């Protein structure tokens, strides 16, 4: 008697937005540095904080001509009271880079800093890259 060796296949899970992306930032990604005035050694941040990778958040959504995508939340430079505009790099790709996050960044998108995205807040680990498709 021969043993049957067929593999069962699972159907793929439905596509849904990922509220938490923990993938590490690509190692070959280079963030342009801005030259700043020299800071005295006593006033500079500890070496561990200087070398922290930025947390990059990318939203793939077309918000319509003349509209801007904003980000509010809890993280470096973020507030739940006033949003920060993301940079539009393509018709439907919006990006922001947050420097020196020491804990997970919790955030939500808004169109024109007025209309909140649907669903729960998003979260990304510090120094990671999150690519999300928010719904409105």
Contact map, one row per residue, 1 for C-alpha under 8 A:
1110000000000000000000000000000000000000000000000000000000000000000000000000000000000000000000000000000000000000000000000000000000000000
1111000000000000000000000000000000000000000000000000000000000000000000000000000000000000000000000000000000000000000000000000000000000000
1111100000000000000000000000000000000000000000000000000000000000000000000000000000000000000000000000000000000000000000000000000000000000
0111110000000000000000000000000000000000000000000000000000000000000000000000000000000000000000000000000000000000000000000000000000000000
0011111000000000000000000000000000000000000000000000000000000000000000000000000000000000000000000000000000000000000000000000000000000000
0001111100000000000000000000000000000000000000000000000000000000000000000000000000000000000000000000000000000000000000000000000000000000
0000111110000000000000000000000000000000000000000000000000000000000000000000000000000000000000000000000000000000000000000000000000000000
0000011111000000000000000000000000000000000000000000000000000000000000000000000000000000000000000000000000000000000000000000000000000000
0000001111100000000000000000000000000000000000000000000000000000000000000000000000000000000000000000000000000000000000000000000000000000
0000000111110000000000000000000000000000000000000000000000000000000000000000000000000000000000000000000000000000000000000000000000000000
0000000011111000000000000000000000000000000000000000000000000000000000000000000000000000000000000000000000000000000000000000000000000000
0000000001111100000000000000000000000000000000000000000000000000000000000000000000000000000000000000000000000000000000000000000000000000
0000000000111110000000000000000000000000000000000000000000000000000000000000000000000000000000000000000000000000000000000000000000000000
0000000000011111000000000000000000000000000000000000000000000000000000000000000000000000000000000000000000000000000000000000000000000000
0000000000001111100000000000000000000000000000000000000000000000000000000000000000000000000000000000000000000000000000000000000000000000
0000000000000111110000000000000000000000000000000000000000000000000000000000000000000000000000000000000000000000000000000000000000000000
0000000000000011111000000000000000000000000000000000000000000000000000000000000000000000000000000000000000000000000000000000000000011100
0000000000000001111110000000000000000000000000000000000000000000000000000000000000000000000000000000000000000000000000000100000000010000
0000000000000000111110000000000000000000000000000000000000000000000000000000000000000000000000000000000000000000000000011110000000010000
0000000000000000011111000000000000000000000000000000000000000000000000000000000000000000000000000000000000000000000000000111100001000000
0000000000000000011111100000000000000000000000000000000000000000000000000000000000000000000000000000000000000000000000000011100111100000
0000000000000000000111110000000000000000000000000000000000000000000000000000000000000000000000000000000000000000000000000001100111000000
0000000000000000000011111000000000000000000000000000000000000000000000000000000000000000000000000000000000000000000000000000000111000000
0000000000000000000001111100000000000000000000000000000000000000000000000000000000000000000000000000000000000000000000000000001110000000
0000000000000000000000111110100000000000000000000000101000000000000000000000000000000000000000000000000000000000000000000000001110000000
0000000000000000000000011111100000000000000000000000000000000000000000000000000000000000000000000000000000000000000000000000000000000000
0000000000000000000000001111100000000000000000000000000000000000000000000000000000000000000000000000000000000000000000000000000000000000
0000000000000000000000000111110000000000000000000000000000000000000000000000000000000000000000000000000000000000000000000000000000000000
0000000000000000000000001111111000000000000000000000000000000000000000000000000000000000000000000000000000000000000000000000000000000000
0000000000000000000000000001111100000000000000000000000000000000000000000000000000000000000000000000000000000000000000000000000000000000
0000000000000000000000000000111110000000000000000000000000000000000000000000000000000000000000000000000000000000000000000000000000000000
0000000000000000000000000000011111000000000000000000000000000000000000000000000000000000000000000000000000000000000000000000000000000000
0000000000000000000000000000001111100000000000000000000000000000000000000000000000000000000000000000000000000000000000000000000000000000
0000000000000000000000000000000111110000000000000000000000000000000000000000000000000000000000000000000000000000000000000000000000000000
0000000000000000000000000000000011111000000000000000000000000000000000000000000000000000000000000000000000000000000000000000000000000000
0000000000000000000000000000000001111100000000000000000000000000000000000000000000000000000000000000000000000000000000000000000000000000
0000000000000000000000000000000000111110000000000000000000000000000000000000000000000000000000000000000000000000000000000000000000000000
0000000000000000000000000000000000011111000000000000000000000000000000000000000000000000000000000000000000000000000000000000000000000000
0000000000000000000000000000000000001111101100000000000000000000000000000000000000000000000000000000000000000000000000000000000000000000
0000000000000000000000000000000000000111111100000000000000000000000000000000000000000000000000000000000000000000000000000000000000000000
0000000000000000000000000000000000000011111100000000000000000000000000000000000000000000000000000000000000000000000000000000000000000000
0000000000000000000000000000000000000001111100000000000000000000000000000000000000000000000000000000000000000000000000000000000000000000
0000000000000000000000000000000000000011111110000000000000000000000000000000000000000000000000000000000000000000000000000000000000000000
0000000000000000000000000000000000000011111111000000000000000000000000000000000000000000000000000000000000000000000000000000000000000000
0000000000000000000000000000000000000000001111101100000000000000000000000000000000000000000000000000000000000000000000000000000000000000
0000000000000000000000000000000000000000000111111100000000000000000000000000000000000000000000000000000000000000000000000000000000000000
0000000000000000000000000000000000000000000011111110000000000000000000000000000000000000000000000000000000000000000000000000000000000000
0000000000000000000000000000000000000000000001111111000000000000000000000000000000000000000000000000000000000000000000000000000000000000
0000000000000000000000000000000000000000000011111111000000000000000000000000000000000000000000000001000000000000000000000000000000000000
0000000000000000000000000000000000000000000011111111000000000000000000000000000000000000000000000001000000000000000000000000000000000000
0000000000000000000000000000000000000000000000111111100000000000000000000000000000000000000000000000000000000000000000000000000000000000
0000000000000000000000000000000000000000000000011111110000000000000000000000000000000000000000000011100000000000000000000000001000000000
0000000000000000000000001000000000000000000000000011111000000000000000000000000000000000000000000011000000000000000000000000011100000000
0000000000000000000000000000000000000000000000000001111100000000000000000000000000000000000000001111100000000000000000000000011100000000
0000000000000000000000001000000000000000000000000000111110000000000000000000000000000000000000001111100000000000000000000001111110000000
0000000000000000000000000000000000000000000000000000011111000000000000000000000000000000000000111100000000000000000000000000001111000000
0000000000000000000000000000000000000000000000000000001111100000000000000000000000000000000000111000000000000000000000000000000011110000
0000000000000000000000000000000000000000000000000000000111110000000000000000000000000000000011110000000000000000000000000000000011110000
0000000000000000000000000000000000000000000000000000000011111000000000000000000000000000000111100000000000000000000000000000000000111100
0000000000000000000000000000000000000000000000000000000001111100000000000000000000000000000111000000000000000000000000000000000000111100
0000000000000000000000000000000000000000000000000000000000111110000000000000000000000000000111000000000000000000000000000000000000001100
0000000000000000000000000000000000000000000000000000000000011111000000000000000000000000001110000000000000000000000000000000000000000000
0000000000000000000000000000000000000000000000000000000000001111101110000000000000000000000100000000000000000010000000000000000000000000
0000000000000000000000000000000000000000000000000000000000000111111000000000000000000000000000000000000000000000000000000000000000000000
0000000000000000000000000000000000000000000000000000000000000011111000000000000000000000000000000000000000000000000000000000000000000000
0000000000000000000000000000000000000000000000000000000000000001111100000000000000000000000000000000000000000000000000000000000000000000
0000000000000000000000000000000000000000000000000000000000000011111110000000000000000000000000000000000000000011000000000000000000000000
0000000000000000000000000000000000000000000000000000000000000010011111000000000000001100000000000000000000000011100000000000000000000000
0000000000000000000000000000000000000000000000000000000000000010001111100000000000001100000001000000000000001111100000000000000000000000
0000000000000000000000000000000000000000000000000000000000000000000111110000000000111100000000000000000000001111100000000000000000000000
0000000000000000000000000000000000000000000000000000000000000000000011111000010000111100000000000000000000111100100000000000000000000000
0000000000000000000000000000000000000000000000000000000000000000000001111100011111110000000000000000000000111100000000000000000000000000
0000000000000000000000000000000000000000000000000000000000000000000000111110011100000000000000000000000011110000000000000000000000000000
0000000000000000000000000000000000000000000000000000000000000000000000011111011100000000000000000000000011100000000000000000000000000000
0000000000000000000000000000000000000000000000000000000000000000000000001111111000000000000000000100101111100000000000000000000000000000
0000000000000000000000000000000000000000000000000000000000000000000000000111110000000000000000000111100010000000000000000000000000000000
0000000000000000000000000000000000000000000000000000000000000000000000000011111000000000000000000100000000000000000000000000000000000000
0000000000000000000000000000000000000000000000000000000000000000000000111111111101110000000000000000000000000000000000000000000000000000
0000000000000000000000000000000000000000000000000000000000000000000000011110111111100000000000000000000000000000000000000000000000000000
0000000000000000000000000000000000000000000000000000000000000000000000011100011111100000000000000000000000000000000000000000000000000000
0000000000000000000000000000000000000000000000000000000000000000000000010000001111100000000000000000000000000000000000000000000000000000
0000000000000000000000000000000000000000000000000000000000000000000000010000011111110000000000000000000000000000100000000000000000000000
0000000000000000000000000000000000000000000000000000000000000000000001110000011111111000000000000000000000000100100000000000000000000000
0000000000000000000000000000000000000000000000000000000000000000000001110000010001111100000000000000000000000000000000000000000000000000
0000000000000000000000000000000000000000000000000000000000000000000111100000000000111110000000000000000000000000000000000000000000000000
0000000000000000000000000000000000000000000000000000000000000000000111100000000000011111000001110000000000000000000000000000000000000000
0000000000000000000000000000000000000000000000000000000000000000000000000000000000001111100001110000000000000000000000000000000000000000
0000000000000000000000000000000000000000000000000000000000000000000000000000000000000111111111100000000000000000000000000000000000000000
0000000000000000000000000000000000000000000000000000000000000000000000000000000000000011111111100000000000000000000000000000000000000000
0000000000000000000000000000000000000000000000000000000000000000000000000000000000000001111111000000000000000000000000000000000000000000
0000000000000000000000000000000000000000000000000000000000000100000000000000000000000001111110000000000000000000000000000000000000000000
0000000000000000000000000000000000000000000000000000000000111110000000000000000000000001111111000000000000000000000000000000000000000000
0000000000000000000000000000000000000000000000000000000001111100000000000000000000000001111111100000000000000000000000000000000000000000
0000000000000000000000000000000000000000000000000000000001111000000010000000000000000111110111110000000000000000000000000000000000000000
0000000000000000000000000000000000000000000000000000000111100000000000000000000000000111100011111000000000000000000000000000000000000000
0000000000000000000000000000000000000000000000000000000111000000000000000000000000000110000001111100000000000000000000000000000000000000
0000000000000000000000000000000000000000000000000000011110000000000000000000000000000000000000111110000000000000000000000000000000000000
0000000000000000000000000000000000000000000000000000011100000000000000000011100000000000000000011111100000000000000000000000000000000000
0000000000000000000000000000000000000000000000000001111000000000000000000001000000000000000000001111100000000000000000000000000000000000
0000000000000000000000000000000000000000000000001101111000000000000000000001000000000000000000000111110000000000000000000000011000000000
0000000000000000000000000000000000000000000000000001011000000000000000000011000000000000000000000111111110000000000000000000011000000000
0000000000000000000000000000000000000000000000000000000000000000000000000000000000000000000000000001111100000000000000000000010000000000
0000000000000000000000000000000000000000000000000000000000000000000000000010000000000000000000000000111110000000000000000000110000000000
0000000000000000000000000000000000000000000000000000000000000000000000000010000000000000000000000000111111000000000000000011110000000000
0000000000000000000000000000000000000000000000000000000000000000000000001111000000000000000000000000101111100000000000000011110000000000
0000000000000000000000000000000000000000000000000000000000000000000000001110000000000000000000000000000111110000000000001111000000000000
0000000000000000000000000000000000000000000000000000000000000000000000111110000000000000000000000000000011111000000000001110000000000000
0000000000000000000000000000000000000000000000000000000000000000000000111000000000000000000000000000000001111100000110001100000000000000
0000000000000000000000000000000000000000000000000000000000000000000011110000000000000000000000000000000000111110000110000000000000000100
0000000000000000000000000000000000000000000000000000000000000000000011110000000000100000000000000000000000011111111110000000000000000000
0000000000000000000000000000000000000000000000000000000000000010001111000000000000000000000000000000000000001111111110000000000000000000
0000000000000000000000000000000000000000000000000000000000000000001111000000000000000000000000000000000000000111111000000000000000000000
0000000000000000000000000000000000000000000000000000000000000000000111100000000001100000000000000000000000000111111100000000000000000000
0000000000000000000000000000000000000000000000000000000000000000000000000000000000000000000000000000000000000111111100000000000000000000
0000000000000000000000000000000000000000000000000000000000000000000000000000000000000000000000000000000000000111111110000000000000000001
0000000000000000000000000000000000000000000000000000000000000000000000000000000000000000000000000000000000011110111111000000000000000001
0000000000000000000000000000000000000000000000000000000000000000000000000000000000000000000000000000000000011110001111100000000000000111
0000000000000000000000000000000000000000000000000000000000000000000000000000000000000000000000000000000000000000000111110000000000000111
0000000000000000000000000000000000000000000000000000000000000000000000000000000000000000000000000000000000000000000011111000000000000010
0000000000000000001000000000000000000000000000000000000000000000000000000000000000000000000000000000000000000000000001111100000000000000
0000000000000000001000000000000000000000000000000000000000000000000000000000000000000000000000000000000001110000000000111110000000000000
0000000000000000011100000000000000000000000000000000000000000000000000000000000000000000000000000000000001110000000000011111000000000000
0000000000000000001110000000000000000000000000000000000000000000000000000000000000000000000000000000000111100000000000001111100000000000
0000000000000000000111000000000000000000000000000000001000000000000000000000000000000000000000000000000111000000000000000111110111000000
0000000000000000000111000000000000000000000000000000001000000000000000000000000000000000000000000000001110000000000000000011111100000000
0000000000000000000000000000000000000000000000000000111000000000000000000000000000000000000000000001111110000000000000000001111100000000
0000000000000000000000011000000000000000000000000001111100000000000000000000000000000000000000000001100000000000000000000000111110000000
0000000000000000000011111000000000000000000000000000111100000000000000000000000000000000000000000000000000000000000000000001111111000000
0000000000000000000011111000000000000000000000000000001111000000000000000000000000000000000000000000000000000000000000000001001111100000
0000000000000000000111100000000000000000000000000000000111000000000000000000000000000000000000000000000000000000000000000001000111110000
0000000000000000000010000000000000000000000000000000000011110000000000000000000000000000000000000000000000000000000000000000000011111000
0000000000000000111000000000000000000000000000000000000011110000000000000000000000000000000000000000000000000000000000000000000001111100
0000000000000000100000000000000000000000000000000000000000111000000000000000000000000000000000000000000000000000000000000000000000111110
0000000000000000100000000000000000000000000000000000000000111000000000000000000000000000000000000000000000001000000011000000000000011111
0000000000000000000000000000000000000000000000000000000000000000000000000000000000000000000000000000000000000000000011100000000000001111
0000000000000000000000000000000000000000000000000000000000000000000000000000000000000000000000000000000000000000001111000000000000000111
